[in-house]
Structures are given as structure tokens and as C-alpha cells.
Amino acid sequence: MNKNAALVIFSGGQDSTTCLFWAKKHFDTVRALSFLYGQKHSKEVELARAIARKADVEFEVMDVSFIGSLGRNSLVDTSIDMDNEKPADSVPNTFVPGRNLFFLSIAAVHARELNINHLVTGVSQTDFSGYPDCRDAFIKSLNVTLNLAMDEQFVLHTPLMWLDKSETWEMADNLGVLDLVRNETLTCYNGIPGDGCGHCPACHLRNEGLHKYLERKKCAGNCTK
């Protein structure tokens, strides 16, 4: 295995783009892998391709549309109205069951063929929106399972796991890509790049984090408690 190479699960959104540039800082060789899983706004893959080109990393897309057909959720089914907040007794209907499980498993098989054992994903338990497959326990468990399943030594990296959105913006700024992330990524559930629609849960989380970070940055060294 190439210990200086990493494969980034890359959607073209804020988190995965930040992780892409984090990977470029920490590994000699970086590749990006995007997935078509039946999402309503597949334009995110087009943006991902453009960002990968700017980052000068190899980019690939895999069609895994079967994932979107396995269960009903508002990210793949246009007939379902999107939850604006997490229901008290269940996950939000923007949750795509098995998505990260499939993405990481498929990426690991692909990485094995590329002689890569480092996988990078932008999941976060701090701002996980109620998605169970964004939790640290899941990632650690899957890491063990993948190693046992293929008798390899994969390492799953989660640079954002314990960061809130404002800290994710700070990381992007420290990596020198804050403007790129702000203007050229697609996080919005309604498919609007950049600052997005401003109303969906993804936009609310993203924009609130940005405001918090910019205020903190502005205040640094100039504000008194």
C-alpha cells in the first residue's frame, strides 16, 4: 500500500471540499471519488469535478444509483417534503439509509485496487444532523470491519469529526480555500451553489457557522469579554 496517498470521498460540498484540501496538505498523492446515488441535485458532481481540477487531483465518479432506490427520503424522492428540523422521535427524512456505509465500503475496495489505504471523509459527530452514519463509533467500527473483510490496513480519516461548522470554516480559511468553499461548493438541499437557498437545514447550518466564524475572526484581538 502507498502510505503517502489518500482517497477522498468527495461530494463537492463544504465539508468534503475542506477535507480534500486537508488531504492535499497531509498526503503526497490525493484522489477524489464522487458518487451518483440518485440524488435530486446531481449538479454537485459537476461542481466536484471543477473543484478537483482546480485542486489538481485525479477525479472519478461512480454510479451507485441503487442506494437511492433502497429507501424513501427527501434527497432522492421529489414527492417528499423536506424536514426543516430533526423530528423528536426519528432521523430527519434527508437521511439516506446506508449512504456512508456504501460510500466508504465501495471506496475501500476501489482504494485497494489503487494500492491506497488512507480514506478521507467529511463526516462530523458535532454537526451530524441526527444522521447515525456520521458518528465516530460508526467510523471506528467500519474501519475494523473493512480491515477484516479485505485483510488490509485501511485508515479512515475524519478531519471534521469533532468540529462544529464555524470551526470547519476556520479550517478552510487556514488551508487558504475559504472563498473557494464559500462560492464554489454545493451544500444546499435545494441545489443552489454557494450560499444556497438560505432556508433548508443544510444552508441554515452552513450559514450560521460562517457567520459565527467571521464574527470570531473579526473580533480576535479586538473584543473584550
C-alpha positions as CSV (number, residue, x, y, z in Angstrom):
1,M,0.0,0.0,0.0
2,N,1.1,3.6,-0.7
3,K,1.4,5.2,2.7
4,N,1.6,8.7,1.1
5,A,-1.6,8.5,-0.9
6,A,-5.3,9.2,0.1
7,L,-8.7,8.7,-1.5
8,V,-11.2,11.4,-0.6
9,I,-15.0,10.7,-0.7
10,F,-15.9,13.9,-2.4
11,S,-19.3,15.4,-3.0
12,G,-18.4,18.9,-3.9
13,G,-19.9,20.3,-0.7
14,Q,-18.4,22.4,2.1
15,D,-17.2,19.5,4.2
16,S,-15.7,17.2,1.6
17,T,-14.0,20.2,-0.2
18,T,-12.4,21.2,3.1
19,C,-11.3,17.6,3.6
20,L,-9.9,17.5,0.0
21,F,-7.6,20.4,0.8
22,W,-6.8,18.9,4.2
23,A,-5.7,15.7,2.4
24,K,-3.5,17.7,0.0
25,K,-1.7,19.1,3.0
26,H,-1.1,15.7,4.6
27,F,-0.5,13.4,1.7
28,D,1.7,13.4,-1.3
29,T,-0.9,12.0,-3.7
30,V,-4.6,12.6,-3.4
31,R,-7.5,11.3,-5.5
32,A,-11.2,12.2,-5.3
33,L,-14.2,9.9,-5.7
34,S,-17.7,11.1,-6.2
35,F,-20.9,9.1,-6.3
36,L,-24.2,9.4,-8.2
37,Y,-26.7,7.8,-5.9
38,G,-29.9,9.1,-7.3
39,Q,-29.7,12.5,-5.6
40,K,-32.0,15.2,-6.9
41,H,-29.2,17.6,-7.4
42,S,-26.5,15.7,-9.3
43,K,-25.0,19.1,-10.3
44,E,-22.9,18.7,-7.2
45,V,-20.8,16.2,-9.1
46,E,-20.2,18.7,-11.8
47,L,-19.0,21.2,-9.2
48,A,-16.9,18.5,-7.6
49,R,-15.2,17.8,-10.9
50,A,-14.4,21.5,-11.3
51,I,-13.0,21.8,-7.8
52,A,-10.9,18.7,-8.2
53,R,-9.5,20.2,-11.4
54,K,-8.5,23.4,-9.5
55,A,-7.0,21.3,-6.7
56,D,-5.1,19.3,-9.3
57,V,-6.3,15.9,-8.1
58,E,-7.4,12.8,-10.0
59,F,-11.2,12.7,-10.1
60,E,-13.6,9.8,-10.6
61,V,-17.4,9.3,-10.5
62,M,-19.2,6.0,-9.7
63,D,-22.8,5.4,-10.4
64,V,-24.4,3.7,-7.3
65,S,-28.0,4.7,-8.0
66,F,-29.2,1.6,-6.3
67,I,-28.6,3.3,-3.0
68,G,-31.3,5.9,-3.7
69,S,-33.8,3.2,-4.6
70,L,-33.5,1.2,-1.3
71,G,-35.5,3.6,0.9
72,R,-37.6,6.7,0.7
73,N,-36.0,10.0,1.6
74,S,-36.3,13.6,0.6
75,L,-32.9,13.8,-1.1
76,V,-33.8,11.4,-3.8
77,D,-37.6,11.5,-3.9
78,T,-39.1,14.7,-5.2
79,S,-42.6,13.8,-3.8
80,I,-41.4,14.1,-0.2
81,D,-41.3,17.4,1.5
82,M,-38.0,18.0,3.3
83,D,-37.9,18.1,7.1
84,N,-36.8,21.6,8.2
85,E,-35.6,20.2,11.5
86,K,-34.9,16.9,13.1
87,P,-38.0,15.1,14.3
88,A,-38.0,14.4,18.0
89,D,-38.6,10.6,17.6
90,S,-36.6,9.7,14.4
91,V,-33.9,10.8,12.0
92,P,-34.7,13.6,9.5
93,N,-36.1,12.5,6.2
94,T,-33.0,13.9,4.5
95,F,-31.2,10.8,5.9
96,V,-30.2,8.4,3.1
97,P,-30.0,5.0,4.8
98,G,-26.7,3.2,4.3
99,R,-25.2,6.1,2.2
100,N,-21.9,6.4,4.1
101,L,-21.7,2.7,4.7
102,F,-21.9,2.0,1.0
103,F,-19.7,5.0,0.0
104,L,-16.9,4.0,2.4
105,S,-17.1,0.3,1.6
106,I,-17.0,0.9,-2.2
107,A,-14.3,3.5,-1.8
108,A,-12.2,1.0,0.2
109,V,-12.5,-1.7,-2.5
110,H,-11.5,0.9,-5.1
111,A,-8.7,2.2,-2.9
112,R,-7.3,-1.3,-2.6
113,E,-7.1,-1.6,-6.3
114,L,-5.2,1.7,-6.4
115,N,-2.9,0.5,-3.7
116,I,-4.2,3.2,-1.3
117,N,-5.0,2.6,2.3
118,H,-5.9,6.1,3.5
119,L,-9.6,7.1,3.1
120,V,-10.8,10.6,4.0
121,T,-14.5,11.5,4.7
122,G,-16.1,14.7,5.9
123,V,-18.5,13.3,8.5
124,S,-18.9,15.1,11.8
125,Q,-20.5,14.0,15.0
126,T,-20.6,17.6,16.3
127,D,-22.9,18.8,13.5
128,F,-24.2,15.4,12.4
129,S,-27.9,16.5,11.9
130,G,-29.1,13.3,13.5
131,Y,-27.5,11.0,10.9
132,P,-26.3,7.9,12.6
133,D,-23.7,7.1,10.0
134,C,-21.8,10.3,10.7
135,R,-20.9,9.3,14.3
136,D,-17.4,8.4,15.4
137,A,-18.5,5.0,16.7
138,F,-19.7,4.0,13.2
139,I,-16.5,5.1,11.6
140,K,-14.3,3.2,14.0
141,S,-16.5,0.1,13.7
142,L,-16.5,0.3,9.9
143,N,-12.7,0.8,9.9
144,V,-12.3,-2.5,11.7
145,T,-14.8,-4.3,9.5
146,L,-13.1,-3.1,6.3
147,N,-9.7,-4.3,7.5
148,L,-11.1,-7.7,8.5
149,A,-13.1,-8.0,5.3
150,M,-10.2,-7.4,3.0
151,D,-7.2,-8.3,5.3
152,E,-5.8,-4.8,4.8
153,Q,-4.9,-1.9,7.0
154,F,-7.1,0.9,5.9
155,V,-7.2,4.1,7.9
156,L,-10.4,6.2,7.8
157,H,-9.6,9.9,8.4
158,T,-12.3,12.2,9.7
159,P,-10.7,15.7,10.0
160,L,-14.1,17.3,10.9
161,M,-15.4,14.7,13.4
162,W,-15.2,17.0,16.4
163,L,-15.5,20.4,14.7
164,D,-18.7,22.5,14.5
165,K,-19.4,24.3,11.3
166,S,-17.7,27.5,12.4
167,E,-14.5,25.5,13.1
168,T,-14.9,23.8,9.7
169,W,-14.9,27.3,8.1
170,E,-11.9,28.2,10.1
171,M,-10.1,25.1,8.8
172,A,-10.9,26.1,5.2
173,D,-9.6,29.6,5.9
174,N,-6.4,28.2,7.4
175,L,-6.0,26.0,4.3
176,G,-6.4,29.1,2.1
177,V,-9.6,28.0,0.4
178,L,-12.4,29.8,2.3
179,D,-13.5,31.8,-0.7
180,L,-13.5,28.7,-2.9
181,V,-15.5,26.8,-0.4
182,R,-17.9,29.6,0.1
183,N,-18.6,30.4,-3.5
184,E,-18.0,27.2,-5.5
185,T,-19.3,24.3,-3.4
186,L,-22.9,23.0,-3.2
187,T,-24.2,22.1,0.2
188,C,-27.8,23.3,-0.2
189,Y,-30.5,20.6,-0.3
190,N,-32.3,22.7,-2.9
191,G,-29.4,22.5,-5.3
192,I,-28.2,26.2,-5.2
193,P,-24.4,26.6,-5.1
194,G,-22.5,29.0,-2.8
195,D,-24.6,30.5,0.0
196,G,-27.5,28.3,-1.2
197,C,-31.2,28.9,-0.7
198,G,-30.7,30.1,2.9
199,H,-33.7,28.1,4.1
200,C,-33.0,24.4,4.1
201,P,-31.4,22.7,7.1
202,A,-28.0,22.4,5.3
203,C,-28.0,26.1,4.4
204,H,-29.0,27.1,7.9
205,L,-26.2,25.1,9.5
206,R,-23.6,26.2,6.9
207,N,-24.5,29.9,7.0
208,E,-24.9,30.1,10.8
209,G,-21.4,28.5,11.1
210,L,-19.9,31.0,8.6
211,H,-21.4,34.0,10.5
212,K,-20.1,32.7,13.8
213,Y,-16.6,32.2,12.3
214,L,-16.4,35.6,10.6
215,E,-17.6,37.3,13.8
216,R,-15.0,35.4,15.8
217,K,-12.3,36.3,13.3
218,K,-13.3,39.9,13.2
219,C,-13.3,40.0,17.0
220,A,-10.0,38.3,17.5
221,G,-7.7,40.6,19.4
222,N,-10.2,43.5,19.3
223,C,-13.0,42.4,21.5
224,T,-13.3,42.4,25.3
225,K,-15.5,40.0,27.2
